[in-house]
Amino acid sequence: MNDYCVYLYLLTPLHVGASSQIGNMVGIAREVHTEFPYIPASSIRGKVRSLLDSDTANLLFGQKLTNIEQPTEGHVWFSDASLLFFPVASYSHHFLWITCPLWLKRWQRWINHPDLTQLIMSCETELKKSDIKALTSVTAEQIFLRGAILSQPEVRSIDKDAPAWQLFNKLPNGHGVMELKQRLVILSDQDCLAFVDMGLQQQVRIAMEDDRKVAKEGAFRSEQAIPSETVMFFPWGYKKFVPSPDKTPEEIQDLAATFNEGLDVLQEKLSDKLQLGGSEGLKQGWIETQLIDLSEMDRGEGGN
């Protein structure tokens, strides 16, 4: 099994619809147990599959059930995309990125790096103290996060020489926008959820009458979207190609070539810009991606 991690930097707002709707509000996909927004693996898988030709897609992802074909098992797998850093408006710093121990732990499950373990342990220790609300790389007497104010006694500084910063350098940064060393705030899981709910973008959709400038009946709705500048990640991988025993040597050779070429195309597509979710016609859902081979990651001393 070969495992990878893909980092996503949202260049535009992203709407991945939920199955439920309240009134005229169309929500986004949320994890049932945490209520954090996420991108379902099925959305990622479907998008990536659409970028390949049918023969390659059927070989890598599995043959779909048709009138003449039985479904087959695929060789690649995708997981859900989780939040890693979320932008929050700030009266003192324009906007800042927030994260929390839960998001960092999910990231650590896959990269398994001792420097990140050390950062997570430090965060959890400090945030358990009743008088500490955040750890931050921001230098200021007061930090404004939408409706909240963090004063200097309520925060602890993140060491800007900590080894974990090297891991952040591997993330796409929106062509120089991110600057985490000047804009990172680590909050508790509960506080992070509150700021995410306040920071989701609300997009109004109105269909107009053909002959007059009024909204059609029932054609007004509001959609939620994950805002641009958000950073997410998802793991994916593939298993070794094992041909069917009923294939001839020539067929096996052709299939193996198609398999390898398909993986090359897949990795190329996951190292470029992608467009996901709804509102593609409005040029939304554009994402800058960065592909990391987990088997080649330098975990330093003590890493696996």
N, C-alpha and C positions, 0 to 999 in steps of 0.2 A: 504494500500500500504506500503510495506517495501522497504526502499531505502538503497543502499550501495554505497561505492566508492572504486574503485580498483586502486591502484597505480602501475605503470609499470616502472621498471628500466631495460633498454636495456643492456643485457649482450653481445650481438653481434649486428652488423648492421642490420637494418630492412628495407626491401623493400616492400612497398604496392603499386602496380602499379596504374598508372593513365590511363584514357581512351584515352589519346592523346600521340603522339610520334613525336618528331622533329628530322628528319634525323635518325642517329643511336643512339640517346639519348632517353632512356626510363625513363620518369619522375616518380615522386611519387605522391600520392594523396595529393592534396592541397585544402584548403578552398577557395572557389571562391571569397569571399569578403575580405579576409586578406592575402591570398597566403601562409599562414603558413602550413607546413606539418601536417597531422593528420592521424589517423587510422579510416576508416569508421566503423560505428556500424555494418554494414553487415558482414565485415571481422571478427569482434570479435564474433558476434552471430554465424556465420557459424563454426568457430573454436570450440567454446564451445559446440555447438550442436553435433559436431562430436565426442566429448568425452563421450557422453551418449549413452546408448542402445536405440534402435529405439522406443520402447514403452514409455520410460521415456521422450525421446526427443519430441515425438509427443504430449505428455500431457503438458509438460512445454512450448514448443515453438509453438505448434499448428500443426495440421495435414496438410501436404502438399497435394495439389491437385493431385489426381491420377485418373486412369480410373474407379476405383470403390469407391473412397473416395472423399468427398467434403472437402475443406479446413476448418479448425477450428481456432478459436482465441486462441493465446497462453496466458500464465499467466506471462511470464517474458519479460522484455524489456531491451534493451541496448542502450546506447548513444555513440556518437563518442568519441574517445580518443584524448585529447588535450595535447599540450606541456605544461610543467610546469617548467622544468629546462633543459637547453641545453648546452652541453660542447663546449667550444671554446678554440682553441690553444692559449697559452700565452708564449711569450719568457721569461717573468719574473717569471712565476709560473707554467710552464709546460702546464697545462690547467685549466680553470676556468669554473664555471657554470653561465650562464646568465638567467635572466627572465625579465619580464616587467609587468606593471600594468594590461594589458589586460589578461595575463595568470593568474595572481593572482586573478583578479576579477571573472574569470570563475571558478576557484577553490572555491572561496568564495560563489558563487551561491549555491553550494551544501553543504559545511560544515557549512556555516552561523555562523562563529565564530567572536566574537567582537575583539579578539586580531589581527586577520588577517585584519579586517576592519581598525584598527588603523594603521597597517603597510602600507596598500594601500594608505590611506589618507596622511600619511607622505611622501611616495614616490611621489605621484602626486604633492604635494606642492613643494617639492624640485626640481623635474624635470621640473617644469614650469619656474624656474628661468633660465635666459638666460646663466648664467655662470656655471651652474651645468649640467654635462653630465651623472652622475651615482651616485647611492648609493652602498656602498660596505662594506663587512666584511673584505676585504683584507687590510693589513697594509703594505704600501710601498710608496716610494716617487713617483714612476711611475708604472702604470699598463699597460702591453702590451696585447692587444687583437688582434691577427693576424696583420692587417695593421694599427691598431689604437693605440695611446698612450694616456692614461689618466693621467694627472699630478695631484698632490695633491690638488691644488686650484679648480680643476674641479669636485671633488668628495666629497661626504658627507659620514661619517661613519655610519654604521648600529649598533645600540646599541646591543652588544652581550648578554646583560641581558634582552632584550625585551621579553615579554611573548610569542610573535609569534614563537620564536624558538622551543617552546614545540610542536607546530604543525608539524614542520619539522622533529622532532624525530620519527614521525609515518611513515615516508617514508622509503621504502627499500633503502639501501645505497650501494648496490653492494658489500656487505660483508666488509664494512669499507672504501670503496674508497671515498665516497662523501665528507665528512668534509665541509659542507656548511659554518660553522662558520669561516672558513679560506679561502673559495673559491667562495663566492657568489658576483655577480655583478648585480644590477638592473638597466636596461636601459629604455629608452623610447620605445614605441611600434615600431616606425619606425626604430630606430637603431637596435633593436632586430631582426627585419626581415632581415636587411642587413647582420648581422652576421650569422643568420641561413642559408641564401643562400650561404654564403662563406664556411660554415661549413658542408654542406651536403657531404657525402662520394660518390665518383665516382667509380663504380665497372665495370671493363671491362670484357666482355664475348666474347670468341672466340671459334668457333667450327673448329676443324682441319680436313683436308683431311685424309681419312683412310690410304693411302699409302705413304703420304709425309707430312713433317712438315710445311705446309702452311695453311693459313686460307681458309675455304670454301668460295665460292663467296656469299656475302650477309650475312655471318655468324658472322660478327663483330658488336658488339653493346656495348654501355656504359649505365649502370644503376645508377640512384641515389639511395641513401639509407640514412635513419636517422642513425647517428653514435651511436655506443655503448656508454654507460654512460648517455644517455638521459633519463630524467624522464618525464613520461606522466601520465595521469589519465583518467578514464572514470567512470561515474555513471551507475548503473544498479539497477534493483529492480524486485519485483514480486507482484502481487495482490492476494488476498485471493482466495483459491480454492473454486469454486462454482460448484457442480456437476450438470449434466443435470437432469431435473426432470423425465425423462423417465427411469432412472437407478434404479435398485433394491437396497435395503439396503446393500446387500452383495457386489454388484458392486461398490457402493459408498465407502464402507469401503476399498476395494482393491485399488480403484483409489486414495483415500486420502493417503493410505500408500505409494503408488508409488510416489505421488506428494511430500510428505515429505522426502522420501528417495532420490528422485531426487534433491531436494533443498540442502540436506546435501552433496551430491556428487558435485553439482555445486559450493557450497561454498568452498569445499575442493580443487577443481581444480583451483579456482580463488585465492587460497592462496598458490600456488605452482608455479613452473616454467611452462611457456607456450611457444609454438613456433608458431609465426604468420607470415603471408606474404609469399612472394615467396622465392626461394633459400633454401628451407628446406633441399634439398639434400646436400647442402654445409654447413649444420649446422649453418645457419644464422637465424635471427628472434627469438633468445632465449631471454626470458624476465623473470626477477624475479618479482613476484607480491606480493602485500600486500592488504588484504581485510579489509575494515573498515565498521562497522555497524554505519550508521549515527545517528540512534536512540539512540545509546549508547554513543555518543560523549559528553564529558564534555565541555560545552560551557561557563562555569564560570558565573559570575554575569553579567546580561544584555543579556545573550544568550537566544535563543528561545528553 
